[in-house]
Amino acid sequence: MSIMKKIRHKAETAGGATKKTVGKGLGNERMEAEGSTDQAKGQAKQVGDKLKEAGQKVKHVFKN
């Protein structure tokens, strides 16, 4: 897993949280919903990264 992908996924999560907060502050429900969606996507990708890393560790243990 490249460090750049991890950074990108964290940035997507943070950007979504920011968009959600700004949308809520402005009373813009659409922007708030888009922010929530972006934040959830970023979090899902981070979970996928962690699962992939765990799979690699298990593979390495059984390989040796």
C-alpha positions in Angstrom: 0.0 0.0 0.0 1.5 3.2 -1.0 1.7 6.1 1.4 0.2 8.4 -1.3 -3.0 6.3 -1.4 -3.3 6.5 2.4 -2.8 10.3 2.3 -5.3 10.6 -0.5 -7.9 8.6 1.4 -7.4 10.6 4.6 -7.7 13.8 2.6 -10.9 12.6 1.1 -12.3 11.9 4.6 -11.2 15.3 5.9 -12.5 17.1 2.8 -15.8 15.4 3.3 -16.0 16.4 6.9 -15.2 20.0 6.0 -17.8 20.1 3.3 -20.4 18.6 5.6 -19.6 21.2 8.3 -19.7 24.1 5.8 -23.0 22.9 4.4 -24.5 22.6 7.8 -23.3 26.1 8.7 -24.7 27.6 5.5 -28.0 25.6 5.8 -27.2 23.9 2.5 -28.6 20.4 2.9 -27.2 19.2 -0.4 -23.7 20.2 0.4 -24.0 18.6 3.8 -25.2 15.4 2.3 -22.4 15.4 -0.3 -19.9 16.0 2.5 -21.3 13.0 4.5 -21.0 10.8 1.4 -17.4 11.9 0.7 -16.5 11.3 4.3 -18.0 7.9 4.3 -16.2 7.0 1.0 -12.9 8.0 2.5 -13.5 6.0 5.7 -14.4 2.9 3.7 -11.2 3.2 1.6 -9.2 3.5 4.8 -10.8 0.4 6.1 -10.0 -1.4 2.8 -6.4 -0.3 3.1 -6.2 -1.7 6.6 -7.7 -5.0 5.5 -5.3 -5.2 2.6 -2.3 -4.6 4.9 -3.6 -7.3 7.3 -4.0 -9.7 4.5 -0.4 -9.1 3.4 0.8 -9.7 7.0 -1.1 -13.0 7.2 0.3 -14.0 3.8 3.8 -13.3 4.9 3.4 -15.3 8.1 2.2 -18.4 6.2 4.8 -18.0 3.5 7.6 -18.3 6.1 
